[in-house]
Amino acid sequence: MVNNTIRELQTMYNRSFFQTKLGQAATASILAMVAFVAMSGQMQMAPSFGSAHAATINCDVELA
């Protein structure tokens, strides 16, 4: 059963598949997801630096 599944995947995702419009759309979708994951990882790191800086600034402020 596993060997049949591997064979089906090998015959479906070959060079001729990626030359079709559906294959090109699949490639574009995969690249878009990879770019989204890469960019969202960078965005998550930025607030941690900003929040640490904001905490330092808030410690220096005195309330009347």
N, C-alpha and C positions, 0 to 999 in steps of 0.2 A: 504494500500500500504506500509506504514512504517513497519507494523507488519510482512508482508511477507518478506521484506528486512532483518529485524532482524533475522527471522527464517532461511533464506538462509545463512546468515553469521554464525549463530550458528551451522548449520549443516555442513558447509564447513570447518570451522576452529575448528575442534574437535581433540581429541587425536589421532585418527586414521590417520587424515590428516598429522599431524606433524611426524608420524612414517614413512611416505613415503619419497622417495628421493626428491620429489618436496617440501614437507613440511620441510625437513631438509635444503634444499637450501634456502627456504624462511626465515627460522630461521637464517641461516648464513648471509643472506643479511641484515636482520634487525639488527643483532648484529654488522655487519660491519658499517652500517650507524650510529648507536649509538656511536660506537667508533670514527668514523670520526668526528662527531659533538663534542664529548667531547675533542678530540685532537685539533680540529680547534679552539675551545674556548680558550684553553690554549695558542695556538700560537698567538692569537690576543692580549692577555694581555701582552705578553713579549715585543713587540716593543714599547708599550707606556712607559714602564719603561726605555728602552734604548734610546728613543728619548728625554725624559725629561733629562736624564743624558747627552746626547750629547748637548742639548741646554745649559746646565750649563757650559760645557766645552767650547763651542763656545763663550760664553760671556766673558771668561777670556782671549781670544786670541786678541792681538792687531794687526792691519794691518799697515804696513809701508807705 
